[in-house]
Amino acid sequence: MKYVVILYDGMSDYPVEELNNKTPMMCAKKPNLDFLASNGKIGLVNTATEGFKQGSDVANLTVLGYDPNESYSGRSPLEALSIGVEMLDTDVALRCNLVSLSDENEYENKTMLDYSGGDISTEEAKELIKSIGENLGNDNFVFYDGIQYRHCLIWHNGTTDLGSMTPPHDISGRVIKEYLSDSQNASELIDMMKKSYTILKDHPVNQKRIKEGKLPANSIWLWGEGVKPVLEPFEEKFGLKGSIISAVDLLKGIAIGAKMNAPEVKNVTGYIDTNFEGKANKALEELENGVDFVYLHFEAPDECSHRREVNNKIRAIELIDEKVLPILIEGLNKYDDYKILVLPDHPTPIRTATHARDAVPFMIYQKSKEDFCEVNFNEDTAKNSGNFVEHGPDLIKEFLKK
């Protein structure tokens, strides 16, 4: 038996007025996904955990069968794993976004224009983080460059008691003042964020971007604090060799922490222009090389939601249907039996542009148990099925039952 999870990050949504009060899932043309759902089981699963913010870190761990109460130590430490950072037990890791802020004189009065630094490239970002490290780094604070706008700060002998360090994608278009932690423990971090604006606003990389009509990545934004992660190896937990295929450091870090494969795929971006076919082919390659379980993660629907790009979110769902599912289904048919689980990790509603805690739709298909009953797989049909998994980590256990 081969198992494939296809994670459409942030796919589920609330009704959108400009879509005649339908959701992107309802509007997307997805014949392959609807075929699988029509021959499988659909329902809702709760991926939120009480006491934890509903982020992709907690939600993806939940989908993978890890209870956050037992396994979660923060988001950034998982991302640190993915870029090869060796953390000490006394270290604290923080996500270091490159963001675009407006140009008011007082830092507190600036507005979050773009949490991704205007879609800054990895090459450009590397130069900016280098300047940040040279100017703000010291024996206690060490900066590491990652991919595109996502980077890492290691704070030696730091603390996670920092008050509210708000994710920047939660405050798009808002003045940042009320989202800066007022905790004394976070004062050095907030001061670095303020100083970073002075360092980056006139940096040659940003001057070139401005001339090209692009937003400058003119500040760092620190959040997602946590300590060295300890995850039970996936193979020990479930008896299956596993791989995670994703464009984002968070998922690669989870893979490394759980001792799963994290193969690289060329030209993946985490957005609608990613290499969809390459990821699908890599999943089949992993299965052919002896892996039993592949977790195929697509960030694009979530990114489009954070940007309030309604049509692009619909298109992201359609592109997975057009460019991923046909390759997977054809490749998996060589096996006597296989199962596919499709779901989002959490809703990311267009109207709020941030994550929500509502239960999400799931679909489980098994080759040997086809029983057609036509359905459009979406939030409403999943709810109306009457199937509900209250404890999120239990879904993977149901999926892996032979």
N, C-alpha and C positions, 0 to 999 in steps of 0.2 A: 504493500500500500504506500502510495505517495501522497503527501499533504502539502497544499499550497494555500497560504493566506494572502489575499490581495487587500491591502489596507489603503483605502481612499481617504487620505487625511482630511478631516473637516468637511466631508461631503454632505452630511445631513444638515438641514436648514429649517427655517421657518418660512411660511408663505411670504412671497415677495410681491408687493403691489404691482410693480411693472411687469410681472409675469402672470397677471390676472389671479393673484393670490395662490399661485402654485409655487412649488419649490424647484430649485434647479434639477433635483433628481427626477421630479415628475416631468419636466420639460425636455430633459436630455434624451436623444435618440440612442438607445443602448440595447439593441436586439440581442446581442450575445449574453449580456448580463441577465436580461429578462428571460431568456431561454433557460439559463441555469436555474434562476429562481423558480420558473414554472415547473421545473423537474426536481426541485429540491425542497428545502424547508426554510421558511422565513420567520422572523420574529424580531423582538427588541431585546437589547442587552444594556444593562446599566454599567457604564465604564467609569463612573465617578466614584470617588472614595471620600467618605466623610472626613473632614479635617485637612483635606488636601485640595489645592487649587486644581482646576480642571485644565491641565496642560497636556501636551503631547507626550511628555515624559511619563507622567503617572498613567495616562490612558493607554499608551502602547505597552507599558509593563503589564497592565491589567489584561489587555488582549492576549499577551503572550503567556498568561497564566501566573504571573507574579503578583502576590498581594502587596500593595504599596506599604501597608502597615508593617510588613516584615522585610521589605527589600529596598525601599526608597531612601536615598540619602541626599537627594538634590539633583537638579538637572545638569548643571555645568560639569560636575565630576564625570558624568557619563560622556559628555562631549570631550572632556579632557582625555579620556581613554582613547577616543577615536583618533586624536592627533598625536598620540604617543607620549603624553605627559605622565610621568611617574609621580604620583602623589604620595606624600608622607601622611601618616595618621594625624598629624597636627596641621595639615594644610587645609585651606578652604579654597574651593574653585568658584569662580563667577563667570557667567557668560558676559562677554564684552562685545556688544553690538557696535557696528559703525552705523550711525543714524544721521539723518538730515534734519537740522533744526532751523527755524526762522532766525532773522538777524537782529532782533531786539537787543538793546545794550545789556540789559540785565539777563543773566542766564535763566533765572527763574521765570522770566516772562516770555521765553521762547516757546514756540509751538512745535510739536512733533510732526514734521512734514512727511517723513518716510522712515519707517523702522529698519529699512534695508539699505539705507544710504544711497537711495536712487539707483537700486540694482547694481551696486558697485561690483566690478569684476574682482576675482581672486588676486589677479596680478596687481591691480591698483591698490587693493586693500593691504596687500603685503607691505607695500611701501609706507602706507599710513600707520600701520601697526608698528613698523620698525621705528618710525619717528616717535610714536607714543612711548615705546619701550625705552628709547634713548633719553627722553625727557622726563618720564614719570616713573620708570622702573628703578628699583633699588634692591637691596638685600631682602626686603620683605615682600615686594610686589614684582612679579615677573609676568610679562605679557607673552602670549603665544599666538601666532597667526594661524587661522583656520581656512575656511572656504567662504568666499564672497563676503557677506557682512557679518559672519558668525566667527567670533574669536574667543580667546580665553585669558583670564587673569588668575594666577595662583597667588594666594595670600598666605605666606608662611606664618604659622602661629596666629592665624586669624580666627574670627568668630562668625557663626551663622546667625547670631542674635543682632539683626540689622534693621529691625523694623520692616517697613514695606518697601521692597525693591521691585517696583512695578515692571512687568514685561513691556517693552516699548510698543509691541504690536497691539497692546490693549488700549493705547492712548493716541492712536492716529488722529491728527487734526485737533488735538487738545493742547492747551497751555500746560506746560510740564510742572508748574510750581507745586501743585498739591500732590504730585506723584513722586516727589523727591523725599526720600526718607529723612525724618527729623531725629532719628536715633543718634545718640552721641557715638555709638559704635560704628555708625556708617559715615561719620563726618569726613574721614580721610578719603573714602570712596567718592563721595559727592564732590569733594574738593578736586579730585582727579578728573571727574567728569567736566567740571567747570574749566579747569586748566586745559583740558583736551581741545576745547573749542578754540582757544587762542592759538594752540599749536597747529590745528588742522585747517582753520578757515582760509589761510593764505598759502597752504601747502601747494607746491607745483601740480600735484595730481588733481587737486580740487580746482585750481585755476584753469587747468586744461579742460576739466569737466564742465565748468561754467561756460567757457568759450564754445563748447560743443552743444550748449543748451541743456546740459544735464544738471541734476541736483548735486551739490557737493556733499560728501560724507564728512561732515564738519564737527562731529562730536562722538565720543564713546558713550555707551550707556551700559551700566553694570547691573546685573540681576541674576537670578537663578542660582543663588549660593548653595553650596553643599560640601559634604566631606567625602572622603574616599569610599567608593561604592563596594559592596560585597554582594554579589548575586550567586545563587546556586547555579552551577552549570546546567544548561538546558538539557543536555543528554542524560545527566544524572536524575534530573527532575522528571523527565518524560520518556526516557529510554530511546530517544531518536536523535540522530545527527541532524543539526539544523544550520541554516544560513539565513542571513538578513541582507536584502539588497535594497539600498536606499541612497539618495543623493545627500542626505543630511547627516551631520556629525552625531546628533543625538542617537539615531538608530544604529549607526555604526558602533557607537560607544556601548549601547546595550548589547550588541552582538559580541563585542570583545569581552565585556563583563560577564556574559553568560557562556563564554567559551564556544560561541558559534562562529561560523565563517562569515566574513564581511567582504565579499569580493568587490573589486572596483569595476565600474562600467564607464566607458569613455563618454564624454559630452553629456553628463547628467547635471541638471541645474536646480532641481527642486521646484521648477516652475513649468508653465505650459509649453515651453520650448525644449523640454528635456528629451533624452533619447529613450522613448518609450519602448521601441523594438529591442534596443540593446539590453534593457533590463529584463524583458521577457525571455530573450534568448539566453541570458546569463542564468536565469532561474532554471531553465531546462538543462543547461550545462552542469549546474550544481547537482541536480537530481541524477543525471547520467553518471556523475562522478561519485555516487554513493551516498549522497545526502538524502534523508527521508522527508525532511520538512523545510520548506522555503517560505519566508515571510517577505513579500514583495510590497514595498512601501512607496506610495506616490504622494508627494507633498503638494502638488499643483492645486487641487481643489481648495486646500486651506489657504495657500498664498493668495489665490484669487478672492477668497472671502475677506481676508484682512485688508485687501485693497478695494473692496466693494466692487469688484469686476464681475457683474452678474453674467454677462454673456461668456466671458472667459471661464467662469466656473462651470457653466453648462458644457462648454467646449472641452474642458479638462476631463469631465466625466465621459464625454463621447470619444475622446482620443484614446482613453484606456480601453474602451470597448472596441475601437477600430484597430488599434495598433498592438494591444497586449493580449486580449482574450483569444483572438483567433490563433495566434502563435502558441499560446499555452495549451489550448484545447487540442490542437493538432498534435503537439508534442507529447501531451500526456496520454493520448489515446493508445500509445504503444504499450502502456502498462495495463495489466489485467484489471486493476482497479485504482482509483484515485479519488481524493476528496478536495473540494475547493471551498474555502470560507471567505466571504466578501463582507466587509463592513468598514465604516469610518471609526476612528478612535474616539471622536467626540463631534458634536455639531459645532460649526463655525458659521453662525447666521450672518448673512449679508447685511441685515439691518443694524447689527451691533458691531460687526467687524472684529469680534473676539469670540473666544470659546464659551460654550454653554454646557450645562450639566445634565441636560435631558438625555434619556436613554436613546440609543442609536439603533437603526435597523441592521440586521445581519441576515445572511443567506448562506446555507450549507448545501452543497451539491455533492452527490456521490455517483460515480459512473454506473455502478452496478445496481442502483436503486432509482432509476428514472421512472417517474410517474407523472405525466404531463397534466398540468392544470394552469391555464394561462394566467399570468399575473404581470403587472407593471411593478417592478421592485422599487418601492419608495417608502417614505416615512409612514404614510397612512396605511398602506397595505400590510406593512410589517406590524403596525399596531393592531390592525383588525384581525391579524392571524390568531391572536390570543396567546401566542408563545412569548414568554417573558423570562429572561435570566436576570435575577436580582443581583447576584454576586458575580461581578464581571469575570474574575479568574476562572469561574466554573465553565464558561463557554468553550474554552480551549480543551477542557477535559471532555466535554461532550463531543467536540469535533474530532478528537483523537481516538474515540472509541471505535474499535473495529467491528 
